[in-house]
Amino acid sequence: MPADAARLTMDDKASLWPRASMTDKIDFSSRMGRAFHTLSPKLDEAYFMRCLEETANIGDTKELRLEEMVRACISLVRDEGE
């Protein structure tokens, strides 16, 4: 199986995040940081890792996709005035 096949994607269910390996979480956070850093310097790998961890661990995420969690993380920074 190719290495890319196991990568987390925006279409994955958010409920996968807590069970994902640290390597997969770092990979996904890094990709999000590279993709969205131009919107704000705060949107880096460390921010996405922290935000996704916090978001995945509060409430019921069964029906959410990672894309929706990423959007929520971005909106939090935008709401701060960045």
DSSP file (Angstrom, degrees, kcal/mol; ACC not computed):
  #  RESIDUE AA STRUCTURE BP1 BP2  ACC     N-H-->O    O-->H-N    N-H-->O    O-->H-N    TCO  KAPPA ALPHA  PHI   PSI    X-CA   Y-CA   Z-CA
    1    1 A M              0   0    0      0, 0.0     5,-0.1     0, 0.0     0, 0.0   0.000 360.0 360.0 360.0 132.6    0.0    0.0    0.0
    2    2 A P    >   -     0   0    0      0, 0.0     3,-1.1     0, 0.0     4,-0.4  -0.279 360.0-120.1 -64.0 151.0    1.4    3.4   -0.9
    3    3 A A  G >  S+     0   0    0      1,-0.3     3,-1.1     2,-0.2     4,-0.3   0.853 111.5  59.6 -60.5 -35.9    2.4    5.7    2.0
    4    4 A D  G >  S+     0   0    0      1,-0.2     3,-1.4     2,-0.2    -1,-0.3   0.741  88.2  74.9 -65.8 -22.6    0.0    8.4    0.8
    5    5 A A  G <  S+     0   0    0     -3,-1.1    -1,-0.2     1,-0.3    -2,-0.2   0.796  96.3  47.5 -63.0 -28.4   -3.0    6.0    1.2
    6    6 A A  G <  S+     0   0    0     -3,-1.1    -1,-0.3    -4,-0.4    -2,-0.2   0.484  86.2 118.7 -92.1  -3.3   -2.9    6.2    5.0
    7    7 A R  S <  S-     0   0    0     -3,-1.4     2,-0.2    -4,-0.3    17,-0.1  -0.309  70.6-112.1 -66.9 144.2   -2.7   10.1    5.1
    8    8 A L        -     0   0    0     16,-0.2     2,-0.3     2,-0.0    -1,-0.1  -0.535  39.0-165.3 -69.8 140.9   -5.5   12.0    6.8
    9    9 A T    >   -     0   0    0     -2,-0.2     3,-1.4     4,-0.1    57,-0.3  -0.826  35.7-106.3-125.7 166.6   -7.4   14.1    4.3
   10   10 A M  T 3  S+     0   0    0     -2,-0.3    57,-2.3     1,-0.3    58,-0.3   0.771 119.1  57.2 -61.3 -26.5   -9.9   16.9    4.5
   11   11 A D  T 3  S+     0   0    0     55,-0.2    -1,-0.3    54,-0.1     3,-0.1   0.568  83.5 107.3 -84.1  -9.2  -12.7   14.5    3.7
   12   12 A D  S <  S-     0   0    0     -3,-1.4    54,-2.8     1,-0.1    55,-0.3  -0.335  82.3 -98.3 -68.1 151.1  -12.0   12.2    6.6
   13   13 A K  B >   -A   65   0A   0     52,-0.2     3,-1.8     1,-0.1     4,-0.4  -0.446  24.7-128.9 -66.4 140.2  -14.3   12.1    9.6
   14   14 A A  G >  S+     0   0    0     50,-2.9     3,-1.4    47,-0.4    48,-0.1   0.774 104.6  73.0 -61.9 -26.3  -13.1   14.2   12.5
   15   15 A S  G 3  S+     0   0    0     46,-0.5     4,-0.4    49,-0.5    -1,-0.3   0.662  87.0  64.6 -65.5 -14.2  -13.6   11.2   14.8
   16   16 A L  G X> S+     0   0    0     -3,-1.8     4,-1.0     1,-0.2     3,-0.8   0.773  83.6  78.2 -75.4 -26.2  -10.5    9.7   13.2
   17   17 A W  G X4 S+     0   0    0     -3,-1.4     3,-1.2    -4,-0.4    -1,-0.2   0.905  90.1  49.1 -54.4 -51.7   -8.3   12.5   14.5
   18   18 A P  G 34 S+     0   0    0      0, 0.0    -1,-0.3     0, 0.0    -2,-0.1   0.804 116.5  44.3 -61.1 -26.2   -8.0   11.2   18.2
   19   19 A R  G <4 S+     0   0    0     -3,-0.8    -2,-0.2    -4,-0.4    -3,-0.1   0.523  90.9 107.6 -94.6  -6.4   -7.1    7.7   16.9
   20   20 A A  S << S-     0   0    0     -3,-1.2     2,-0.0    -4,-1.0    -3,-0.0  -0.333  78.1-102.3 -71.0 153.5   -4.6    8.8   14.2
   21   21 A S     >  -     0   0    0      1,-0.1     4,-2.2     4,-0.0     5,-0.2  -0.346  27.7-114.6 -70.3 157.3   -0.9    8.2   14.7
   22   22 A M  H  > S+     0   0    0      1,-0.2     4,-2.7     2,-0.2     5,-0.2   0.871 118.3  56.9 -61.0 -36.0    1.2   11.2   15.8
   23   23 A T  H  > S+     0   0    0      1,-0.2     4,-2.4     2,-0.2    -1,-0.2   0.920 108.0  46.3 -60.6 -44.4    3.0   10.9   12.5
   24   24 A D  H  > S+     0   0    0      2,-0.2     4,-2.5     1,-0.2   -16,-0.2   0.883 112.6  50.4 -66.5 -38.3   -0.3   11.3   10.6
   25   25 A K  H  X S+     0   0    0     -4,-2.2     4,-2.8     2,-0.2     5,-0.2   0.921 112.0  46.9 -65.3 -43.7   -1.3   14.2   12.8
   26   26 A I  H  X S+     0   0    0     -4,-2.7     4,-2.5     2,-0.2    -2,-0.2   0.916 112.6  50.5 -63.7 -43.2    2.0   16.0   12.2
   27   27 A D  H  X S+     0   0    0     -4,-2.4     4,-2.3    -5,-0.2    -2,-0.2   0.939 113.7  44.1 -59.8 -48.7    1.8   15.4    8.5
   28   28 A F  H  X S+     0   0    0     -4,-2.5     4,-2.4     2,-0.2     5,-0.2   0.931 114.5  48.9 -64.4 -46.3   -1.8   16.8    8.3
   29   29 A S  H  X S+     0   0    0     -4,-2.8     4,-2.5     1,-0.2    -1,-0.2   0.881 111.0  51.3 -61.3 -38.8   -1.0   19.8   10.5
   30   30 A S  H  X S+     0   0    0     -4,-2.5     4,-2.4    -5,-0.2    -1,-0.2   0.915 109.8  48.7 -64.8 -43.9    2.1   20.5    8.4
   31   31 A R  H  X S+     0   0    0     -4,-2.3     4,-2.1     2,-0.2    -2,-0.2   0.896 112.7  48.2 -63.7 -39.5    0.1   20.4    5.2
   32   32 A M  H  X S+     0   0    0     -4,-2.4     4,-2.3     2,-0.2    -2,-0.2   0.905 110.3  51.9 -67.8 -40.2   -2.6   22.7    6.6
   33   33 A G  H  X S+     0   0    0     -4,-2.5     4,-1.5     1,-0.2    -2,-0.2   0.915 111.9  45.8 -60.9 -43.7    0.1   25.1    7.9
   34   34 A R  H  < S+     0   0    0     -4,-2.4     4,-0.3     1,-0.2    -1,-0.2   0.889 115.3  47.8 -65.9 -38.5    1.7   25.3    4.5
   35   35 A A  H  < S+     0   0    0     -4,-2.1    -2,-0.2    -5,-0.2    -1,-0.2   0.842 124.3  27.4 -72.4 -33.9   -1.6   25.8    2.7
   36   36 A F  H >X S+     0   0    0     -4,-2.3     3,-1.5     7,-0.2     4,-0.9   0.433  87.4  98.5-113.9   0.0   -3.0   28.5    5.0
   37   37 A H  T 3< S+     0   0    0     -4,-1.5     3,-0.3     1,-0.3     6,-0.2   0.803  78.2  64.3 -59.6 -29.8    0.0   30.3    6.4
   38   38 A T  T 34 S+     0   0    0     -4,-0.3    -1,-0.3     1,-0.2    -2,-0.1   0.770  96.3  57.9 -67.7 -23.9   -0.4   33.0    3.7
   39   39 A L  T <4 S-     0   0    0     -3,-1.5    -1,-0.2     1,-0.3    -2,-0.2   0.867 130.7 -12.7 -70.2 -36.3   -3.8   34.0    5.3
   40   40 A S    ><  -     0   0    0     -4,-0.9     3,-1.6    -3,-0.3    -1,-0.3  -0.929  56.7-128.2-163.9 138.3   -2.1   34.7    8.6
   41   41 A P  T 3  S+     0   0    0      0, 0.0    -4,-0.1     0, 0.0    -3,-0.1   0.748 109.3  66.2 -60.6 -21.7    1.3   33.9   10.1
   42   42 A K  T 3  S+     0   0    0      1,-0.2     2,-2.1    -5,-0.1     5,-0.2   0.729  79.5  84.0 -71.4 -20.9   -0.5   32.4   13.1
   43   43 A L    <   +     0   0    0     -3,-1.6    -7,-0.2    -6,-0.2    -1,-0.2  -0.444  66.9 133.0 -84.4  68.1   -1.9   29.6   10.9
   44   44 A D  S  > S-     0   0    0     -2,-2.1     4,-2.3    -8,-0.1     5,-0.2  -0.503  74.2 -87.9-109.4-179.0    1.2   27.4   11.2
   45   45 A E  H  > S+     0   0    0      1,-0.2     4,-2.4     2,-0.2     5,-0.2   0.901 125.6  50.8 -56.1 -45.5    1.7   23.7   11.9
   46   46 A A  H  > S+     0   0    0      1,-0.2     4,-2.4     2,-0.2    -1,-0.2   0.891 109.5  51.0 -63.5 -39.7    1.8   24.2   15.6
   47   47 A Y  H  > S+     0   0    0     -5,-0.2     4,-3.1     2,-0.2     5,-0.2   0.945 111.6  46.3 -62.8 -48.2   -1.5   26.2   15.6
   48   48 A F  H  X S+     0   0    0     -4,-2.3     4,-2.8     1,-0.2     5,-0.3   0.896 111.9  51.6 -64.1 -38.9   -3.3   23.5   13.6
   49   49 A M  H  X S+     0   0    0     -4,-2.4     4,-2.1    -5,-0.2    -1,-0.2   0.954 115.1  41.8 -60.6 -49.0   -2.0   20.7   15.7
   50   50 A R  H  X S+     0   0    0     -4,-2.4     4,-2.4     2,-0.2    -2,-0.2   0.929 117.5  46.4 -64.5 -46.6   -3.1   22.5   18.9
   51   51 A C  H  X S+     0   0    0     -4,-3.1     4,-2.9    -5,-0.2     5,-0.2   0.918 113.9  46.9 -65.3 -44.4   -6.5   23.6   17.5
   52   52 A L  H  X S+     0   0    0     -4,-2.8     4,-2.6    -5,-0.2    -1,-0.2   0.890 111.9  51.3 -66.5 -38.5   -7.4   20.2   16.0
   53   53 A E  H  X S+     0   0    0     -4,-2.1     4,-1.2    -5,-0.3    -2,-0.2   0.946 114.6  43.1 -60.9 -48.1   -6.4   18.4   19.2
   54   54 A E  H  < S+     0   0    0     -4,-2.4     4,-0.3     1,-0.2     3,-0.2   0.919 116.0  47.8 -64.9 -43.9   -8.6   20.8   21.2
   55   55 A T  H >< S+     0   0    0     -4,-2.9     3,-1.1     1,-0.2    -1,-0.2   0.894 110.8  50.6 -65.7 -40.8  -11.5   20.7   18.7
   56   56 A A  H 3< S+     0   0    0     -4,-2.6    -1,-0.2     1,-0.2     5,-0.2   0.757 108.9  53.1 -69.4 -23.8  -11.5   16.9   18.4
   57   57 A N  T 3< S+     0   0    0     -4,-1.2     2,-0.5    -3,-0.2    -1,-0.2   0.394  97.8  72.8 -96.7   3.8  -11.5   16.4   22.2
   58   58 A I  S <  S-     0   0    0     -3,-1.1    -1,-0.0    -4,-0.3    -4,-0.0  -0.971  99.1 -22.8-118.7 132.4  -14.6   18.6   22.9
   59   59 A G  S    S-     0   0    0     -2,-0.5     2,-0.7     1,-0.1     0, 0.0  -0.078  98.3 -39.4  72.1-170.9  -18.1   17.5   22.0
   60   60 A D        +     0   0    0      1,-0.1     3,-0.2    -3,-0.0     4,-0.1  -0.845  49.7 171.0 -98.8 113.9  -19.4   15.0   19.5
   61   61 A T    >   +     0   0    0     -2,-0.7     3,-0.9    -5,-0.2   -46,-0.5   0.252  40.1 117.3-105.0  11.3  -17.4   15.1   16.2
   62   62 A K  T 3  S+     0   0    0      1,-0.3   -47,-0.3   -48,-0.1    -1,-0.1   0.842  83.7  34.1 -51.4 -43.1  -19.0   12.0   14.6
   63   63 A E  T 3  S+     0   0    0     -3,-0.2    -1,-0.3   -50,-0.1     2,-0.1   0.590  99.5  98.0 -92.3 -10.7  -20.6   13.8   11.7
   64   64 A L    <   -     0   0    0     -3,-0.9   -50,-2.9    -4,-0.1   -49,-0.5  -0.433  62.1-143.9 -76.5 151.1  -17.9   16.5   11.2
   65   65 A R  B >>  -A   13   0A   0    -52,-0.3     4,-1.5   -51,-0.1     3,-0.6  -0.748  28.4-110.0-105.1 161.5  -15.2   16.2    8.6
   66   66 A L  H 3> S+     0   0    0    -54,-2.8     4,-2.8   -57,-0.3     5,-0.2   0.851 118.0  63.8 -58.6 -33.6  -11.6   17.4    9.1
   67   67 A E  H 3> S+     0   0    0    -57,-2.3     4,-2.4   -55,-0.3    -1,-0.2   0.904 102.0  49.0 -56.7 -41.8  -12.4   20.1    6.6
   68   68 A E  H <> S+     0   0    0     -3,-0.6     4,-1.9   -58,-0.3    -1,-0.2   0.858 110.8  49.8 -68.5 -35.2  -15.0   21.6    8.9
   69   69 A M  H  X S+     0   0    0     -4,-1.5     4,-2.3     2,-0.2    -2,-0.2   0.906 110.3  50.4 -67.9 -41.3  -12.6   21.5   11.9
   70   70 A V  H  X S+     0   0    0     -4,-2.8     4,-2.4     1,-0.2    -2,-0.2   0.921 109.4  51.4 -62.2 -43.8   -9.9   23.2    9.8
   71   71 A R  H  X S+     0   0    0     -4,-2.4     4,-2.6     1,-0.2    -1,-0.2   0.905 109.0  51.0 -59.4 -41.3  -12.4   25.9    8.8
   72   72 A A  H  X S+     0   0    0     -4,-1.9     4,-1.7     2,-0.2    -1,-0.2   0.913 109.4  50.3 -62.7 -42.4  -13.3   26.4   12.5
   73   73 A C  H  X S+     0   0    0     -4,-2.3     4,-1.3     1,-0.2    -2,-0.2   0.908 111.7  48.0 -62.2 -42.3   -9.6   26.8   13.3
   74   74 A I  H  X S+     0   0    0     -4,-2.4     4,-2.3     1,-0.2     3,-0.3   0.913 109.1  53.3 -64.9 -42.6   -9.2   29.4   10.6
   75   75 A S  H  X S+     0   0    0     -4,-2.6     4,-2.3     1,-0.2    -1,-0.2   0.831 102.2  59.0 -65.3 -30.8  -12.2   31.3   11.7
   76   76 A L  H  X S+     0   0    0     -4,-1.7     4,-0.7     2,-0.2    -1,-0.2   0.906 109.2  43.7 -63.1 -40.8  -10.9   31.5   15.2
   77   77 A V  H ><>S+     0   0    0     -4,-1.3     5,-1.3    -3,-0.3     3,-0.7   0.903 113.5  50.7 -70.2 -41.4   -7.8   33.3   14.0
   78   78 A R  H ><5S+     0   0    0     -4,-2.3     3,-1.5     1,-0.2    -2,-0.2   0.854 105.2  57.3 -65.4 -34.6   -9.8   35.6   11.6
   79   79 A D  H 3<5S+     0   0    0     -4,-2.3    -1,-0.2     1,-0.3    -2,-0.2   0.741  96.7  64.1 -67.6 -22.5  -12.2   36.5   14.5
   80   80 A E  T <<5S-     0   0    0     -4,-0.7    -1,-0.3    -3,-0.7    -2,-0.2   0.539 125.5-100.7 -77.6  -6.0   -9.1   37.7   16.4
   81   81 A G  T < 5       0   0    0     -3,-1.5    -3,-0.2    -4,-0.2    -2,-0.1   0.553 360.0 360.0 100.1   8.4   -8.7   40.4   13.8
   82   82 A E      <       0   0    0     -5,-1.3    -4,-0.2   -42,-0.0    -3,-0.1   0.456 360.0 360.0 -78.9 360.0   -5.9   38.8   11.7
